[in-house]
Amino acid sequence: MIPRNPSKIFRSRWSALLWAAGVIFTAVTTIGFGSAKPEAKPESALTDVTGTEVSNADLAVLRNFIGN
């Protein structure tokens, strides 16, 4: 993407603009723009690190351990 002599790119504004447009075009074609709306996650119960749901009994054990 960068030519052998990068100083030649920036001697002219037009060549610098064309080079930058090429970089942006390459980035957009390989990665894309992304989704228009972020996908909303459905509301669900709390989960721990393993992915299992946290119950009220688990919270009570933690509350007892902390001392509240």
ABEGO torsion letter per residue (X at the ends): XBBABAAAAAABAAAAAAAAAAAAAAAAAAAEAEBABBBBBBBBBBBBAAGBBBBAAAAAAAAAAAGX
